[in-house]
Each structure stands twice: as structure tokens, then as C-alpha cells.
């Protein structure tokens, strides 16, 4: 059977932790970050990474077969 290809978008957005959890970044951090865009509280809470919801884990793992 041939090797499976990893989904290019998924490998840029997700990472598998050593314990097997799927790690992702927070949304809404691409633009409008100063002035009239978002409050400091919103930007502070969106900083860093978080664990992906369990309903999406199966889909992400299917897109990243060798991680």
C-alpha cells in the first residue's frame, strides 16, 4: 500500500504533543490587533496554544497520519 500524504494545511496549524494531544493556536490573532480591533483582554487570552476539542481530534489525526 502506498504512503499517505500529510495534509499541508493541517501540518502548519496543528502539532501532536508527547502525550498524544492535538495542540492548536487560538483564533482571531491575524490582524486588527491595535487601536480599534480587539481589547487587551481578548489578545491576552488568545496568546499561546490550547488543546483541540475532542470532536475535531479524529479529523486532525486522519489528516496527519504519521505524527
PDB file of N, CA, C, O and CB in Angstrom:
ATOM      1  N   UNK A   1       0.849  -1.187   0.000  1.00  0.00           N
ATOM      2  CA  UNK A   1       0.000   0.000   0.000  1.00  0.00           C
ATOM      3  C   UNK A   1       0.890   1.243   0.000  1.00  0.00           C
ATOM      4  O   UNK A   1       1.892   1.279   0.713  1.00  0.00           O
ATOM      5  CB  UNK A   1      -0.963   0.002   1.230  1.00  0.00           C
ATOM      6  N   UNK A   2       0.538   2.266  -0.791  1.00  0.00           N
ATOM      7  CA  UNK A   2       1.389   3.458  -0.849  1.00  0.00           C
ATOM      8  C   UNK A   2       1.305   4.280   0.438  1.00  0.00           C
ATOM      9  O   UNK A   2       0.379   4.146   1.239  1.00  0.00           O
ATOM     10  CB  UNK A   2       0.996   4.326  -2.042  1.00  0.00           C
ATOM     11  N   UNK A   3       2.301   5.123   0.594  1.00  0.00           N
ATOM     12  CA  UNK A   3       2.316   6.008   1.753  1.00  0.00           C
ATOM     13  C   UNK A   3       1.226   7.066   1.608  1.00  0.00           C
ATOM     14  O   UNK A   3       0.890   7.478   0.498  1.00  0.00           O
ATOM     15  CB  UNK A   3       3.704   6.674   1.919  1.00  0.00           C
ATOM     16  N   UNK A   4       0.677   7.499   2.745  1.00  0.00           N
ATOM     17  CA  UNK A   4      -0.341   8.538   2.744  1.00  0.00           C
ATOM     18  C   UNK A   4       0.322   9.905   2.821  1.00  0.00           C
ATOM     19  O   UNK A   4       1.373  10.062   3.441  1.00  0.00           O
ATOM     20  CB  UNK A   4      -1.325   8.344   3.915  1.00  0.00           C
ATOM     21  N   UNK A   5      -0.294  10.882   2.193  1.00  0.00           N
ATOM     22  CA  UNK A   5       0.239  12.237   2.255  1.00  0.00           C
ATOM     23  C   UNK A   5      -0.363  12.979   3.442  1.00  0.00           C
ATOM     24  O   UNK A   5      -1.547  12.837   3.746  1.00  0.00           O
ATOM     25  CB  UNK A   5      -0.042  12.996   0.943  1.00  0.00           C
ATOM     26  N   UNK A   6       0.467  13.766   4.100  1.00  0.00           N
ATOM     27  CA  UNK A   6       0.009  14.616   5.180  1.00  0.00           C
ATOM     28  C   UNK A   6      -0.657  15.853   4.586  1.00  0.00           C
ATOM     29  O   UNK A   6      -0.165  16.423   3.612  1.00  0.00           O
ATOM     30  CB  UNK A   6       1.180  15.006   6.116  1.00  0.00           C
ATOM     31  N   UNK A   7      -1.769  16.262   5.173  1.00  0.00           N
ATOM     32  CA  UNK A   7      -2.490  17.450   4.718  1.00  0.00           C
ATOM     33  C   UNK A   7      -1.639  18.680   5.008  1.00  0.00           C
ATOM     34  O   UNK A   7      -1.268  18.925   6.156  1.00  0.00           O
ATOM     35  CB  UNK A   7      -3.885  17.563   5.409  1.00  0.00           C
ATOM     36  N   UNK A   8      -1.328  19.455   3.968  1.00  0.00           N
ATOM     37  CA  UNK A   8      -0.410  20.586   4.102  1.00  0.00           C
ATOM     38  C   UNK A   8      -0.938  21.652   5.061  1.00  0.00           C
ATOM     39  O   UNK A   8      -0.169  22.228   5.831  1.00  0.00           O
ATOM     40  CB  UNK A   8      -0.153  21.207   2.743  1.00  0.00           C
ATOM     41  N   UNK A   9      -2.231  21.915   5.019  1.00  0.00           N
ATOM     42  CA  UNK A   9      -2.796  22.914   5.918  1.00  0.00           C
ATOM     43  C   UNK A   9      -2.785  22.454   7.358  1.00  0.00           C
ATOM     44  O   UNK A   9      -2.568  23.256   8.267  1.00  0.00           O
ATOM     45  CB  UNK A   9      -4.203  23.251   5.505  1.00  0.00           C
ATOM     46  N   UNK A  10      -3.015  21.172   7.577  1.00  0.00           N
ATOM     47  CA  UNK A  10      -3.053  20.644   8.942  1.00  0.00           C
ATOM     48  C   UNK A  10      -1.671  20.640   9.574  1.00  0.00           C
ATOM     49  O   UNK A  10      -1.540  20.926  10.764  1.00  0.00           O
ATOM     50  CB  UNK A  10      -3.630  19.232   8.949  1.00  0.00           C
ATOM     51  N   UNK A  11      -0.639  20.324   8.804  1.00  0.00           N
ATOM     52  CA  UNK A  11       0.696  20.274   9.400  1.00  0.00           C
ATOM     53  C   UNK A  11       1.201  21.659   9.786  1.00  0.00           C
ATOM     54  O   UNK A  11       2.082  21.786  10.636  1.00  0.00           O
ATOM     55  CB  UNK A  11       1.672  19.622   8.439  1.00  0.00           C
ATOM     56  N   UNK A  12       0.640  22.708   9.156  1.00  0.00           N
ATOM     57  CA  UNK A  12       1.009  24.068   9.525  1.00  0.00           C
ATOM     58  C   UNK A  12       0.246  24.555  10.755  1.00  0.00           C
ATOM     59  O   UNK A  12       0.712  25.451  11.459  1.00  0.00           O
ATOM     60  CB  UNK A  12       0.760  25.005   8.360  1.00  0.00           C
ATOM     61  N   UNK A  13      -0.910  23.978  11.014  1.00  0.00           N
ATOM     62  CA  UNK A  13      -1.784  24.500  12.062  1.00  0.00           C
ATOM     63  C   UNK A  13      -1.816  23.680  13.338  1.00  0.00           C
ATOM     64  O   UNK A  13      -2.158  24.210  14.396  1.00  0.00           O
ATOM     65  CB  UNK A  13      -3.152  24.609  11.539  1.00  0.00           C
ATOM     66  N   UNK A  14      -1.471  22.401  13.270  1.00  0.00           N
ATOM     67  CA  UNK A  14      -1.585  21.529  14.432  1.00  0.00           C
ATOM     68  C   UNK A  14      -0.268  20.858  14.752  1.00  0.00           C
ATOM     69  O   UNK A  14       0.594  20.694  13.890  1.00  0.00           O
ATOM     70  CB  UNK A  14      -2.653  20.484  14.206  1.00  0.00           C
ATOM     71  N   UNK A  15      -0.129  20.471  16.021  1.00  0.00           N
ATOM     72  CA  UNK A  15       1.049  19.749  16.473  1.00  0.00           C
ATOM     73  C   UNK A  15       0.574  18.701  17.465  1.00  0.00           C
ATOM     74  O   UNK A  15      -0.349  18.954  18.239  1.00  0.00           O
ATOM     75  CB  UNK A  15       2.117  20.711  17.113  1.00  0.00           C
ATOM     76  N   UNK A  16       1.184  17.548  17.449  1.00  0.00           N
ATOM     77  CA  UNK A  16       0.817  16.481  18.382  1.00  0.00           C
ATOM     78  C   UNK A  16       1.790  16.537  19.561  1.00  0.00           C
ATOM     79  O   UNK A  16       3.007  16.546  19.372  1.00  0.00           O
ATOM     80  CB  UNK A  16       0.845  15.063  17.682  1.00  0.00           C
ATOM     81  N   UNK A  17       1.244  16.575  20.775  1.00  0.00           N
ATOM     82  CA  UNK A  17       2.099  16.627  21.955  1.00  0.00           C
ATOM     83  C   UNK A  17       2.656  15.241  22.251  1.00  0.00           C
ATOM     84  O   UNK A  17       2.260  14.257  21.626  1.00  0.00           O
ATOM     85  CB  UNK A  17       1.321  17.171  23.174  1.00  0.00           C
ATOM     86  N   UNK A  18       3.573  15.171  23.205  1.00  0.00           N
ATOM     87  CA  UNK A  18       4.183  13.879  23.541  1.00  0.00           C
ATOM     88  C   UNK A  18       3.171  12.914  24.129  1.00  0.00           C
ATOM     89  O   UNK A  18       3.339  11.700  24.024  1.00  0.00           O
ATOM     90  CB  UNK A  18       5.330  14.074  24.519  1.00  0.00           C
ATOM     91  N   UNK A  19       2.123  13.440  24.746  1.00  0.00           N
ATOM     92  CA  UNK A  19       1.078  12.583  25.307  1.00  0.00           C
ATOM     93  C   UNK A  19      -0.012  12.264  24.300  1.00  0.00           C
ATOM     94  O   UNK A  19      -0.975  11.572  24.630  1.00  0.00           O
ATOM     95  CB  UNK A  19       0.466  13.238  26.520  1.00  0.00           C
ATOM     96  N   UNK A  20       0.128  12.761  23.065  1.00  0.00           N
ATOM     97  CA  UNK A  20      -0.829  12.437  22.021  1.00  0.00           C
ATOM     98  C   UNK A  20      -1.957  13.424  21.851  1.00  0.00           C
ATOM     99  O   UNK A  20      -2.874  13.181  21.067  1.00  0.00           O
ATOM    100  CB  UNK A  20      -1.396  11.128  22.284  1.00  0.00           C
ATOM    101  N   UNK A  21      -1.913  14.540  22.570  1.00  0.00           N
ATOM    102  CA  UNK A  21      -2.965  15.539  22.419  1.00  0.00           C
ATOM    103  C   UNK A  21      -2.669  16.409  21.209  1.00  0.00           C
ATOM    104  O   UNK A  21      -1.513  16.595  20.831  1.00  0.00           O
ATOM    105  CB  UNK A  21      -3.096  16.403  23.693  1.00  0.00           C
ATOM    106  N   UNK A  22      -3.732  16.942  20.604  1.00  0.00           N
ATOM    107  CA  UNK A  22      -3.580  17.791  19.427  1.00  0.00           C
ATOM    108  C   UNK A  22      -3.576  19.245  19.900  1.00  0.00           C
ATOM    109  O   UNK A  22      -4.530  19.701  20.531  1.00  0.00           O
ATOM    110  CB  UNK A  22      -4.727  17.531  18.377  1.00  0.00           C
ATOM    111  N   UNK A  23      -2.495  19.969  19.590  1.00  0.00           N
ATOM    112  CA  UNK A  23      -2.306  21.340  20.037  1.00  0.00           C
ATOM    113  C   UNK A  23      -2.614  22.291  18.880  1.00  0.00           C
ATOM    114  O   UNK A  23      -2.251  22.022  17.735  1.00  0.00           O
ATOM    115  CB  UNK A  23      -0.859  21.556  20.564  1.00  0.00           C
ATOM    116  N   UNK A  24      -3.275  23.389  19.180  1.00  0.00           N
ATOM    117  CA  UNK A  24      -3.607  24.386  18.164  1.00  0.00           C
ATOM    118  C   UNK A  24      -3.422  25.773  18.747  1.00  0.00           C
ATOM    119  O   UNK A  24      -3.331  25.946  19.962  1.00  0.00           O
ATOM    120  CB  UNK A  24      -5.056  24.198  17.650  1.00  0.00           C
ATOM    121  N   UNK A  25      -3.366  26.774  17.850  1.00  0.00           N
ATOM    122  CA  UNK A  25      -3.296  28.168  18.263  1.00  0.00           C
ATOM    123  C   UNK A  25      -4.713  28.718  18.396  1.00  0.00           C
ATOM    124  O   UNK A  25      -5.670  28.129  17.893  1.00  0.00           O
ATOM    125  CB  UNK A  25      -2.466  29.008  17.251  1.00  0.00           C
ATOM    126  N   UNK A  26      -4.832  29.837  19.070  1.00  0.00           N
ATOM    127  CA  UNK A  26      -6.128  30.491  19.199  1.00  0.00           C
ATOM    128  C   UNK A  26      -6.465  31.250  17.917  1.00  0.00           C
ATOM    129  O   UNK A  26      -5.576  31.627  17.153  1.00  0.00           O
ATOM    130  CB  UNK A  26      -6.136  31.446  20.409  1.00  0.00           C
ATOM    131  N   UNK A  27      -7.747  31.467  17.695  1.00  0.00           N
ATOM    132  CA  UNK A  27      -8.215  32.180  16.510  1.00  0.00           C
ATOM    133  C   UNK A  27      -8.189  33.688  16.737  1.00  0.00           C
ATOM    134  O   UNK A  27      -7.959  34.160  17.850  1.00  0.00           O
ATOM    135  CB  UNK A  27      -9.631  31.726  16.136  1.00  0.00           C
ATOM    136  N   UNK A  28      -8.429  34.430  15.665  1.00  0.00           N
ATOM    137  CA  UNK A  28      -8.593  35.888  15.689  1.00  0.00           C
ATOM    138  C   UNK A  28      -7.339  36.655  16.067  1.00  0.00           C
ATOM    139  O   UNK A  28      -7.434  37.714  16.686  1.00  0.00           O
ATOM    140  CB  UNK A  28      -9.676  36.248  16.636  1.00  0.00           C
ATOM    141  N   UNK A  29      -6.161  36.146  15.711  1.00  0.00           N
ATOM    142  CA  UNK A  29      -4.928  36.838  16.062  1.00  0.00           C
ATOM    143  C   UNK A  29      -4.115  37.239  14.831  1.00  0.00           C
ATOM    144  O   UNK A  29      -2.904  37.436  14.934  1.00  0.00           O
ATOM    145  CB  UNK A  29      -4.089  35.965  16.967  1.00  0.00           C
ATOM    146  N   UNK A  30      -4.760  37.361  13.671  1.00  0.00           N
ATOM    147  CA  UNK A  30      -4.005  37.637  12.454  1.00  0.00           C
ATOM    148  C   UNK A  30      -3.910  39.130  12.137  1.00  0.00           C
ATOM    149  O   UNK A  30      -2.876  39.577  11.639  1.00  0.00           O
ATOM    150  CB  UNK A  30      -4.636  36.915  11.293  1.00  0.00           C
ATOM    151  N   UNK A  31      -4.944  39.904  12.407  1.00  0.00           N
ATOM    152  CA  UNK A  31      -4.892  41.335  12.092  1.00  0.00           C
ATOM    153  C   UNK A  31      -5.852  42.084  13.003  1.00  0.00           C
ATOM    154  O   UNK A  31      -6.561  41.481  13.808  1.00  0.00           O
ATOM    155  CB  UNK A  31      -5.240  41.593  10.597  1.00  0.00           C
ATOM    156  N   UNK A  32      -5.867  43.417  12.867  1.00  0.00           N
ATOM    157  CA  UNK A  32      -6.653  44.313  13.739  1.00  0.00           C
ATOM    158  C   UNK A  32      -6.279  44.114  15.207  1.00  0.00           C
ATOM    159  O   UNK A  32      -7.145  43.930  16.062  1.00  0.00           O
ATOM    160  CB  UNK A  32      -8.169  44.067  13.546  1.00  0.00           C
ATOM    161  N   UNK A  33      -4.985  44.154  15.481  1.00  0.00           N
ATOM    162  CA  UNK A  33      -4.519  43.889  16.835  1.00  0.00           C
ATOM    163  C   UNK A  33      -4.226  45.160  17.624  1.00  0.00           C
ATOM    164  O   UNK A  33      -3.977  45.079  18.827  1.00  0.00           O
ATOM    165  CB  UNK A  33      -3.288  43.034  16.787  1.00  0.00           C
ATOM    166  N   UNK A  34      -4.247  46.323  16.993  1.00  0.00           N
ATOM    167  CA  UNK A  34      -4.017  47.553  17.749  1.00  0.00           C
ATOM    168  C   UNK A  34      -5.095  48.568  17.395  1.00  0.00           C
ATOM    169  O   UNK A  34      -5.682  48.526  16.314  1.00  0.00           O
ATOM    170  CB  UNK A  34      -2.602  48.130  17.461  1.00  0.00           C
ATOM    171  N   UNK A  35      -5.337  49.470  18.321  1.00  0.00           N
ATOM    172  CA  UNK A  35      -6.312  50.522  18.057  1.00  0.00           C
ATOM    173  C   UNK A  35      -7.737  50.032  18.215  1.00  0.00           C
ATOM    174  O   UNK A  35      -8.172  49.734  19.328  1.00  0.00           O
ATOM    175  CB  UNK A  35      -6.117  51.076  16.671  1.00  0.00           C
ATOM    176  N   UNK A  36      -8.471  49.946  17.111  1.00  0.00           N
ATOM    177  CA  UNK A  36      -9.905  49.655  17.188  1.00  0.00           C
ATOM    178  C   UNK A  36     -10.238  48.178  17.019  1.00  0.00           C
ATOM    179  O   UNK A  36     -11.413  47.839  16.875  1.00  0.00           O
ATOM    180  CB  UNK A  36     -10.635  50.445  16.144  1.00  0.00           C
ATOM    181  N   UNK A  37      -9.269  47.304  17.029  1.00  0.00           N
ATOM    182  CA  UNK A  37      -9.538  45.903  16.714  1.00  0.00           C
ATOM    183  C   UNK A  37     -10.051  45.086  17.878  1.00  0.00           C
ATOM    184  O   UNK A  37     -11.235  44.752  17.933  1.00  0.00           O
ATOM    185  CB  UNK A  37      -8.313  45.273  16.197  1.00  0.00           C
ATOM    186  N   UNK A  38      -9.165  44.758  18.814  1.00  0.00           N
ATOM    187  CA  UNK A  38      -9.527  43.883  19.920  1.00  0.00           C
ATOM    188  C   UNK A  38      -9.044  44.503  21.226  1.00  0.00           C
ATOM    189  O   UNK A  38      -8.106  45.300  21.244  1.00  0.00           O
ATOM    190  CB  UNK A  38      -8.928  42.465  19.726  1.00  0.00           C
ATOM    191  N   UNK A  39      -9.694  44.126  22.302  1.00  0.00           N
ATOM    192  CA  UNK A  39      -9.266  44.618  23.606  1.00  0.00           C
ATOM    193  C   UNK A  39      -8.017  43.870  24.054  1.00  0.00           C
ATOM    194  O   UNK A  39      -7.689  42.808  23.525  1.00  0.00           O
ATOM    195  CB  UNK A  39     -10.396  44.464  24.648  1.00  0.00           C
ATOM    196  N   UNK A  40      -7.329  44.440  25.033  1.00  0.00           N
ATOM    197  CA  UNK A  40      -6.123  43.804  25.566  1.00  0.00           C
ATOM    198  C   UNK A  40      -6.458  42.456  26.196  1.00  0.00           C
ATOM    199  O   UNK A  40      -5.658  41.523  26.127  1.00  0.00           O
ATOM    200  CB  UNK A  40      -5.443  44.718  26.601  1.00  0.00           C
ATOM    201  N   UNK A  41      -7.621  42.350  26.800  1.00  0.00           N
ATOM    202  CA  UNK A  41      -8.038  41.097  27.430  1.00  0.00           C
ATOM    203  C   UNK A  41      -8.215  39.993  26.388  1.00  0.00           C
ATOM    204  O   UNK A  41      -7.792  38.856  26.600  1.00  0.00           O
ATOM    205  CB  UNK A  41      -9.345  41.300  28.213  1.00  0.00           C
ATOM    206  N   UNK A  42      -8.839  40.334  25.269  1.00  0.00           N
ATOM    207  CA  UNK A  42      -9.041  39.355  24.204  1.00  0.00           C
ATOM    208  C   UNK A  42      -7.712  38.860  23.663  1.00  0.00           C
ATOM    209  O   UNK A  42      -7.525  37.660  23.459  1.00  0.00           O
ATOM    210  CB  UNK A  42      -9.874  39.956  23.075  1.00  0.00           C
ATOM    211  N   UNK A  43      -6.782  39.793  23.430  1.00  0.00           N
ATOM    212  CA  UNK A  43      -5.474  39.411  22.887  1.00  0.00           C
ATOM    213  C   UNK A  43      -4.674  38.591  23.890  1.00  0.00           C
ATOM    214  O   UNK A  43      -3.957  37.667  23.506  1.00  0.00           O
ATOM    215  CB  UNK A  43      -4.682  40.656  22.482  1.00  0.00           C
ATOM    216  N   UNK A  44      -4.789  38.920  25.163  1.00  0.00           N
ATOM    217  CA  UNK A  44      -4.070  38.194  26.207  1.00  0.00           C
ATOM    218  C   UNK A  44      -4.576  36.760  26.318  1.00  0.00           C
ATOM    219  O   UNK A  44      -3.779  35.832  26.455  1.00  0.00           O
ATOM    220  CB  UNK A  44      -4.214  38.911  27.555  1.00  0.00           C
ATOM    221  N   UNK A  45      -5.872  36.573  26.262  1.00  0.00           N
ATOM    222  CA  UNK A  45      -6.430  35.221  26.381  1.00  0.00           C
ATOM    223  C   UNK A  45      -6.173  34.380  25.136  1.00  0.00           C
ATOM    224  O   UNK A  45      -6.149  33.151  25.208  1.00  0.00           O
ATOM    225  CB  UNK A  45      -7.925  35.294  26.647  1.00  0.00           C
ATOM    226  N   UNK A  46      -5.983  35.037  23.999  1.00  0.00           N
ATOM    227  CA  UNK A  46      -5.749  34.303  22.754  1.00  0.00           C
ATOM    228  C   UNK A  46      -4.270  33.987  22.539  1.00  0.00           C
ATOM    229  O   UNK A  46      -3.918  33.317  21.569  1.00  0.00           O
ATOM    230  CB  UNK A  46      -6.278  35.101  21.574  1.00  0.00           C
ATOM    231  N   UNK A  47      -3.406  34.459  23.430  1.00  0.00           N
ATOM    232  CA  UNK A  47      -1.976  34.223  23.289  1.00  0.00           C
ATOM    233  C   UNK A  47      -1.668  32.757  23.611  1.00  0.00           C
ATOM    234  O   UNK A  47      -2.355  32.139  24.424  1.00  0.00           O
ATOM    235  CB  UNK A  47      -1.166  35.174  24.213  1.00  0.00           C
ATOM    236  N   UNK A  48      -0.642  32.211  22.975  1.00  0.00           N
ATOM    237  CA  UNK A  48      -0.234  30.846  23.283  1.00  0.00           C
ATOM    238  C   UNK A  48      -1.057  29.807  22.550  1.00  0.00           C
ATOM    239  O   UNK A  48      -1.680  30.093  21.528  1.00  0.00           O
ATOM    240  CB  UNK A  48      -0.327  30.606  24.757  1.00  0.00           C
ATOM    241  N   UNK A  49      -1.051  28.599  23.088  1.00  0.00           N
ATOM    242  CA  UNK A  49      -1.731  27.484  22.435  1.00  0.00           C
ATOM    243  C   UNK A  49      -2.732  26.842  23.385  1.00  0.00           C
ATOM    244  O   UNK A  49      -2.763  27.139  24.579  1.00  0.00           O
ATOM    245  CB  UNK A  49      -0.715  26.440  21.945  1.00  0.00           C
ATOM    246  N   UNK A  50      -3.545  25.960  22.827  1.00  0.00           N
ATOM    247  CA  UNK A  50      -4.521  25.229  23.623  1.00  0.00           C
ATOM    248  C   UNK A  50      -4.724  23.856  23.006  1.00  0.00           C
ATOM    249  O   UNK A  50      -4.229  23.576  21.914  1.00  0.00           O
ATOM    250  CB  UNK A  50      -5.865  26.000  23.714  1.00  0.00           C
ATOM    251  N   UNK A  51      -5.448  23.007  23.706  1.00  0.00           N
ATOM    252  CA  UNK A  51      -5.727  21.656  23.227  1.00  0.00           C
ATOM    253  C   UNK A  51      -6.967  21.694  22.351  1.00  0.00           C
ATOM    254  O   UNK A  51      -7.939  22.375  22.675  1.00  0.00           O
ATOM    255  CB  UNK A  51      -5.915  20.666  24.410  1.00  0.00           C
ATOM    256  N   UNK A  52      -6.937  20.966  21.243  1.00  0.00           N
ATOM    257  CA  UNK A  52      -8.067  20.911  20.325  1.00  0.00           C
ATOM    258  C   UNK A  52      -9.239  20.171  20.960  1.00  0.00           C
ATOM    259  O   UNK A  52      -9.044  19.241  21.743  1.00  0.00           O
ATOM    260  CB  UNK A  52      -7.660  20.236  19.010  1.00  0.00           C
ATOM    261  N   UNK A  53     -10.444  20.586  20.621  1.00  0.00           N
ATOM    262  CA  UNK A  53     -11.652  19.955  21.134  1.00  0.00           C
ATOM    263  C   UNK A  53     -11.724  18.495  20.692  1.00  0.00           C
ATOM    264  O   UNK A  53     -11.277  18.151  19.597  1.00  0.00           O
ATOM    265  CB  UNK A  53     -12.898  20.719  20.663  1.00  0.00           C
ATOM    266  N   UNK A  54     -12.281  17.646  21.534  1.00  0.00           N
ATOM    267  CA  UNK A  54     -12.278  16.206  21.254  1.00  0.00           C
ATOM    268  C   UNK A  54     -13.103  15.832  20.020  1.00  0.00           C
ATOM    269  O   UNK A  54     -12.897  14.766  19.442  1.00  0.00           O
ATOM    270  CB  UNK A  54     -12.804  15.454  22.456  1.00  0.00           C
ATOM    271  N   UNK A  55     -14.041  16.704  19.610  1.00  0.00           N
ATOM    272  CA  UNK A  55     -14.830  16.403  18.417  1.00  0.00           C
ATOM    273  C   UNK A  55     -14.031  16.574  17.137  1.00  0.00           C
ATOM    274  O   UNK A  55     -14.410  16.028  16.101  1.00  0.00           O
ATOM    275  CB  UNK A  55     -16.053  17.285  18.371  1.00  0.00           C
ATOM    276  N   UNK A  56     -12.928  17.322  17.186  1.00  0.00           N
ATOM    277  CA  UNK A  56     -12.114  17.564  16.000  1.00  0.00           C
ATOM    278  C   UNK A  56     -10.858  16.713  15.936  1.00  0.00           C
ATOM    279  O   UNK A  56     -10.182  16.688  14.908  1.00  0.00           O
ATOM    280  CB  UNK A  56     -11.733  18.998  15.941  1.00  0.00           C
ATOM    281  N   UNK A  57     -10.537  16.020  17.010  1.00  0.00           N
ATOM    282  CA  UNK A  57      -9.269  15.289  17.086  1.00  0.00           C
ATOM    283  C   UNK A  57      -9.187  14.195  16.027  1.00  0.00           C
ATOM    284  O   UNK A  57      -8.136  14.022  15.411  1.00  0.00           O
ATOM    285  CB  UNK A  57      -9.093  14.679  18.475  1.00  0.00           C
ATOM    286  N   UNK A  58     -10.256  13.462  15.805  1.00  0.00           N
ATOM    287  CA  UNK A  58     -10.233  12.365  14.831  1.00  0.00           C
ATOM    288  C   UNK A  58      -9.961  12.880  13.425  1.00  0.00           C
ATOM    289  O   UNK A  58      -9.215  12.252  12.673  1.00  0.00           O
ATOM    290  CB  UNK A  58     -11.558  11.598  14.857  1.00  0.00           C
ATOM    291  N   UNK A  59     -10.548  14.004  13.060  1.00  0.00           N
ATOM    292  CA  UNK A  59     -10.340  14.569  11.731  1.00  0.00           C
ATOM    293  C   UNK A  59      -8.903  15.043  11.550  1.00  0.00           C
ATOM    294  O   UNK A  59      -8.312  14.863  10.485  1.00  0.00           O
ATOM    295  CB  UNK A  59     -11.307  15.725  11.490  1.00  0.00           C
ATOM    296  N   UNK A  60      -8.345  15.649  12.594  1.00  0.00           N
ATOM    297  CA  UNK A  60      -6.962  16.140  12.505  1.00  0.00           C
ATOM    298  C   UNK A  60      -5.993  14.962  12.389  1.00  0.00           C
ATOM    299  O   UNK A  60      -5.054  15.003  11.594  1.00  0.00           O
ATOM    300  CB  UNK A  60      -6.605  17.012  13.745  1.00  0.00           C
ATOM    301  N   UNK A  61      -6.221  13.919  13.177  1.00  0.00           N
ATOM    302  CA  UNK A  61      -5.326  12.753  13.122  1.00  0.00           C
ATOM    303  C   UNK A  61      -5.378  12.064  11.770  1.00  0.00           C
ATOM    304  O   UNK A  61      -4.375  11.517  11.312  1.00  0.00           O
ATOM    305  CB  UNK A  61      -5.687  11.756  14.217  1.00  0.00           C
ATOM    306  N   UNK A  62      -6.537  12.085  11.127  1.00  0.00           N
ATOM    307  CA  UNK A  62      -6.655  11.487   9.804  1.00  0.00           C
ATOM    308  C   UNK A  62      -5.868  12.281   8.766  1.00  0.00           C
ATOM    309  O   UNK A  62      -5.337  11.711   7.814  1.00  0.00           O
ATOM    310  CB  UNK A  62      -8.120  11.397   9.393  1.00  0.00           C
ATOM    311  N   UNK A  63      -5.796  13.610   8.955  1.00  0.00           N
ATOM    312  CA  UNK A  63      -5.049  14.447   8.022  1.00  0.00           C
ATOM    313  C   UNK A  63      -3.542  14.371   8.266  1.00  0.00           C
ATOM    314  O   UNK A  63      -2.749  14.710   7.387  1.00  0.00           O
ATOM    315  CB  UNK A  63      -5.518  15.891   8.129  1.00  0.00           C
ATOM    316  N   UNK A  64      -3.144  13.920   9.476  1.00  0.00           N
ATOM    317  CA  UNK A  64      -1.729  13.826   9.822  1.00  0.00           C
ATOM    318  C   UNK A  64      -1.415  12.383  10.235  1.00  0.00           C
ATOM    319  O   UNK A  64      -1.278  12.096  11.424  1.00  0.00           O
ATOM    320  CB  UNK A  64      -1.363  14.830  10.967  1.00  0.00           C
ATOM    321  N   UNK A  65      -1.302  11.483   9.263  1.00  0.00           N
ATOM    322  CA  UNK A  65      -1.216  10.060   9.601  1.00  0.00           C
ATOM    323  C   UNK A  65       0.077   9.629  10.276  1.00  0.00           C
ATOM    324  O   UNK A  65       0.077   8.607  10.963  1.00  0.00           O
ATOM    325  CB  UNK A  65      -1.391   9.265   8.378  1.00  0.00           C
ATOM    326  N   UNK A  66       1.174  10.354  10.115  1.00  0.00           N
ATOM    327  CA  UNK A  66       2.460   9.883  10.636  1.00  0.00           C
ATOM    328  C   UNK A  66       2.960  10.671  11.813  1.00  0.00           C
ATOM    329  O   UNK A  66       4.141  10.579  12.150  1.00  0.00           O
ATOM    330  CB  UNK A  66       3.482   9.922   9.567  1.00  0.00           C
ATOM    331  N   UNK A  67       2.103  11.448  12.459  1.00  0.00           N
ATOM    332  CA  UNK A  67       2.507  12.225  13.636  1.00  0.00           C
ATOM    333  C   UNK A  67       1.930  11.652  14.892  1.00  0.00           C
ATOM    334  O   UNK A  67       2.168  12.181  15.978  1.00  0.00           O
ATOM    335  CB  UNK A  67       2.086  13.666  13.499  1.00  0.00           C
TER     336      UNK A  67
END
